[in-house]
Amino acid sequence: MIYTYESAPADVQKDINYIYSVVIKNGGKRSKNYLPENLQEPALGVSIRYNEHGDPVSTARILTRTCYVNAVRVFDRYALIEGNKGLLPSNYDGNFKKTSSALLESQTDFCKDRGFKCIFISIEKRAQKTLEKIIRGHNIYSKYNWKIDGPHYVTYEKSKGGLQYLGYTGTEFKRNDGLYYTNVEQ
């Protein structure tokens, strides 16, 4: 079951915190992203997925981005603690888990219902092939047509290492603050 909230109720926030604590405990190169001090940016919404037993297994935030034309970032701080138990699910297409795709679809519906025209996910420039795989897999399941663009700086100000590729649906991804950092962004 997947739920998307503008503001998570206390019991759901407890489940989200549990997911993040598992990610932090497991370590990994991105685990620091889930520390409370790195989750301070105000979120427009949050999604959580529970498995068939009612256990919380994944979560992702939705962030507004006022420096882009009618755009919102979904799938931010995506955390999945549901591991494979020996065999890949029978519906796994080799690109993107159907359950992860369903969470992304829920977030897209949530944002479309609120009038956002450009819904995007982003990934570091060096992980372009990962994003291509995600978008290819998600397009199998999604009722929306997702495309890839970039690289772009997807921060409010120029930052080191901030150049990212985007997967987006809806209107074209455009800045509205007049700040462009590379020729590829203009």
N, C-alpha and C positions, 0 to 999 in steps of 0.2 A: 504494500500500500504506500502511495506517495501522497504527501500533503505539502502544500505551499502556503505560507503565511506571510502577511505583512510584518507581523511581530509574533514570534513564537510564544505560545503559552508556556508557563513555567515548567510544566512536566515535559514538554517537547524540548525546551531549551536545555533541560537536564540531559535528555537523550543526545542532543547535539554536542553538548560538552563532553559526554561520555565518548562519542565517536572521535572527537578531537583528542581526548586524552589517550585513547588507544593508538592513534596515529603518532602522537608525540612519544609515547612509551616504546613503540616499535622502532623509533629512530628513523633513519633514512635521510637523504640529503635535503628534503623539503619539509621535514617535520617542524622546523622552527617557524614556518609560516602559520602554524596552527596554535602558537602560543597566544595567550590573551592579549598581549601587547601588540601583536601583529594582526589583530582582528578588530581594530578600533574604528575603522572607516564605517560610517553609517550605512546600513543596508536597507534597500527598498523592500527586500523580502528574503525569505529563506525556505528551502525545501528539505524534506527529510523522507527517506524511504525506509520502511520496515519490511523485514522478510516475512515469510509465511507463518513464522512462529511468533511474530509481533516484536522481534528484536530490532533495534535501530542498527542499520548497516551502512547508510550513506547519507551525505548532506552536501549542500552547496548554497552559496549566498547569491543574491541578486543586488547589483550596485548601480546607482544612477551615475551618469557621466554627463554633466552639464556642458562640458567642452566639446561635445559632439552633437550633431543635429539629431534631436529626438531619438537618442540612443540609450541603451541600457546594457550593462554587462551581466551575463548570466554564467552559471557554472563556476563562480569564483570560490576559491578555497574548497574545491570538490574533494571530499574525503570518503573513501570507500574502505570499510574494514571487513567486508565479506570476502573471504579468501576462497580460492578453489580448493575443493576437497578431493583432489585426485584427478577428476575429469572435468573438462570444460563443459559448460551447459550445452545441451543439444541445440539450442537456438543461437549459439555464438557464431557470428559470421566471420571471425578473424579480424575484424576491424574495430568494433565497438560493442560492448555488451548491451543486449536489448534492455536490460533493467536500467543501465546508466542512460541509455537513449530515452527511456520513458521519463526519467527524472528531468532531463534537459527539455523534453517536450512539455512537461508540466510547467516548467519555468517560462518557456516561450509563450504558452497559452496565457499564463498569469500576466506577462508583460503586454501581450497583444490586447488583452482585456482592459488594460490600463492606458491604452492609446499609444504605446511606444511603437515607432515605425521601423527602427533598426535594432535588432537584438543580436548581440555578438558574444562570442567567447574569444579569448586570446591566449596565445602560448608563445613562449620565448622563441626568438628567431632561430636558435640552433635546433629547435624541435619541430621544424616545419613538417617533416615527414609524419610525425605523430599526429599533428593537426589534420593533415590530409587523410590519414587513416580514420580518424574520428569522424570527420565530415562525410567521407565516403560511406562509412558504416551507418551514421545517423540518417543520412538521406534514404537508406533502405527502409527505415521505420517511420520517419517523420512525414507529416502532411505538409510541411514547409520545405521549400527549396533552399538549402544552405550552400553558400559559396565561400571561397577563400580569397583573401586580399592581403596586401601588405608587401613589405613590412611597414609598420607604422609605430610611432611612439604612442602608447596608449596610456600615458600618464598626464597629469595636469601640468607638469613642468618637465623640461628635459632632464633625463636621468641616465646614469651609466647603466648600460645593459637593458634599457627599457624598450628596445626595438623588438616588436612582436608581430607575428602573423595573426590574422583574424579569421574566424569562421563566422559568417553572419547570414541573417535572413531578413527579408523586408527591404526597405530602401537602402541605397548605397551608403556605406560608412563614410561620413564626412565630418571634419572638424568645423566648429563654428567660432572658435576663439582666434583664428588667424595665425596660430602658431604652427609652423611646419619646421621640422628639423632636418629633413633630408629631401633630396630631389624626388625620391620615390613616393613621398607623401603628398606632393603637390599635384 
